[in-house]
Amino acid sequence: MNELNDLIGFVNGNSIRQKVLSLLSSKGEMEGKRVSKTLRVAYPTIAKTLDELEQKELITKKEEMYSLTESGIKVEKMIQQI
């Protein structure tokens, strides 16, 4: 549970991380450039955020498509309840 709390803190510490997780939760999977356009955030910022989320195993990348992992889904649901 502690690890989950750490991940929630990691996501909540940055509004762009929150928005990316929420967007992927609602859309399923998306390309990085589409995430950038949808959120109206510069692509280099989104690319860095996607990398951070992938390193924490909250999202996964298959070919050019990003989607939530099981941990990402749990964290996103818990954040919605806060």
Secondary structure by P-SEA (a helix, b strand, c coil): caaaaaaaaaaaccaaaaaaaaaaaaaccccaaaaaaaacccaaaaaaaaaaaaaaccccccccbbbbcaaaaaaaaaaaac
